[in-house]
Amino acid sequence: MTIAERIRLTRQQKKLSQTELAELASVNKKSLSRYELDASIPPADALKSIADALGVSTDYLLSDDHTLIKDKELLKKFEVIQNIDEQTKVVVDNFLDLVIRDFKARKAYAG
């Protein structure tokens, strides 16, 4: 998958128009369109702004590996979560935040 495809796909998954993403990322809408059409490659500063606006890393946009989650069972669960209602997603998100915070705290105090 190309950078162009990742930008476009992620934007669509976030349900953003090109105009909305361009405004969030502070990039020119025509430039964003060219990036998504693979007509030009975004410079580093624009790529960082786009990644930040999309809530992903620049590594994700640049990576040849389209799946960042290597654990297939966990990936299946996240695929299901993407399709549940927003209220339930909030509950899952809050729970994950708690688990991650607990993990980081235990790791910090173990060292």
N, C-alpha and C positions, 0 to 999 in steps of 0.2 A: 504494500500500500504506500502511495506517495504522500509527501507532506500535504499536497493539495487535497488529496482524498481524506486525509485525517482531519484537516481543518474543516472541510465541508461536512463530513460525517459527524464530527463532534458538535459543530454548530447546530446541525439538524437535530441531534439527540437532545441538545439543550433547548430546542424549540426557539432558536433565535433566528431572525432574519439577517441577511448580510448587513443591512443598515444598522440594526441593533448591535451586532458584533463590532462593526466598524466604530460605532460611537463608544462602546465599552472599552475597546482596545485603543482608542484614539488614533486610528489609522484611516486613510482615505478609502472610501467605499469602492472606488474604481480599482485601487490597488488590491484591496481584499478580494474583489472579483477576479482579478488576474491571478492572485495566489491560488484561489480555489479552482481556476481553470488550468492550472499548471503552466500558465503563460509567462510567469515570472516567479522567482523564489524570494520570499520575504527576507529582508536584511535582519540581522540578529536582534536589533532593538524592536522591530515590528513583530518578529516571531515571539519574543518574550512577552510583549504586550498582548498578543493574540492568545498565547498560552494562559497567561494570567486571567484574561477575560473569560476564557473557556473553563478555567479551573483545572487545567491539566499542566503537566510539565513540558518544557521544551523538548526534553528527551523523548517524551511520548510522541510529539509531533514529528520528530526527526527519526525515530526508531523504525527499523525494519520489522521488529517484532510487534505485531499489532495487539498482542495480549500481554498485559503487564502482570496478570495474575497467573502464576504457574500451576497452582493447586487446582486441578480440574473440578474437584467436588465443590470447592469454595466458589469457583467461577460459575458453576451451575446455579448455586444459591444466589449469587449476585445477579445473574440473568433473570431469575424469578423476581427478585426484589425490584428490578427496574420496571416491572409491569404491575406492581401493586399500587393501591391508592396512596395519595400523598400523605394522608394522616398516618397510615401504617408505616410509610417510609420514614416519617419523622421519629416514630417510636424506635424503629430499627436503627436509625442514624444515632439517636441518643444513646441507645444501648451499646452500639459499637464505640462511640466516644468514651463511654465509661470503661469498657473492656480495654481499650487502647491506653487510656490514662493509667489504669491499674497496672497494665503490663510495663509501661514506661517507668512508673514509680518503683515497682519491684526491681526492675533492671537497674535503675539509678542507685537504689539502696543496697543492691547486691554487690556492686563494684566497689 
